Amino acid sequence: MKLQELLKEKKPTKSKFTLVITETQFKALAKNVLNEQDKNTIKNTYLIKTK
């Protein structure tokens, strides 16, 4: 298959999805992010709370 054919077949999707996690999962994620920042393996990340 050529690249042009692949591009024609793919339809743009604008669907949103919601990821629901528990508070425990969120705290574990935040802890892992902070640990990775300390190791300089990832760039600074801002954890943003939205309503």
C-alpha positions as CSV (number, residue, x, y, z in Angstrom):
1,M,0.0,0.0,0.0
2,K,1.2,3.4,-0.8
3,L,1.2,6.3,1.6
4,Q,-1.4,8.2,-0.4
5,E,-3.8,5.3,-0.1
6,L,-3.4,5.1,3.6
7,L,-4.1,8.8,4.0
8,K,-7.3,8.5,1.9
9,E,-8.6,5.7,4.0
10,K,-8.1,7.3,7.3
11,K,-11.0,9.5,8.5
12,P,-10.4,12.3,10.9
13,T,-12.0,11.7,14.3
14,K,-13.0,14.5,16.6
15,S,-14.4,12.3,19.4
16,K,-13.5,13.1,23.0
17,F,-13.2,10.5,25.7
18,T,-13.1,10.8,29.5
19,L,-10.7,8.9,31.6
20,V,-12.0,8.3,35.1
21,I,-9.4,7.4,37.7
22,T,-9.6,7.0,41.5
23,E,-7.9,9.3,43.9
24,T,-5.4,6.6,44.7
25,Q,-4.5,6.1,41.1
26,F,-4.1,9.9,40.6
27,K,-1.8,10.2,43.6
28,A,0.3,7.3,42.3
29,L,0.5,9.0,38.9
30,A,1.5,12.3,40.4
31,K,4.2,10.6,42.5
32,N,5.6,8.8,39.4
33,V,5.6,12.1,37.5
34,L,7.5,13.9,40.3
35,N,10.0,11.0,40.5
36,E,10.6,11.1,36.8
37,Q,11.1,14.9,36.9
38,D,13.7,14.5,39.7
39,K,15.6,12.0,37.5
40,N,15.3,14.5,34.6
41,T,13.9,11.8,32.3
42,I,10.8,14.0,31.5
43,K,10.4,17.7,31.2
44,N,8.5,19.8,33.8
45,T,4.8,18.9,33.8
46,Y,2.0,20.9,35.3
47,L,-0.8,18.9,36.9
48,I,-4.0,20.9,36.3
49,K,-7.3,20.4,38.0
50,T,-10.3,21.2,35.9
51,K,-13.9,21.3,37.0
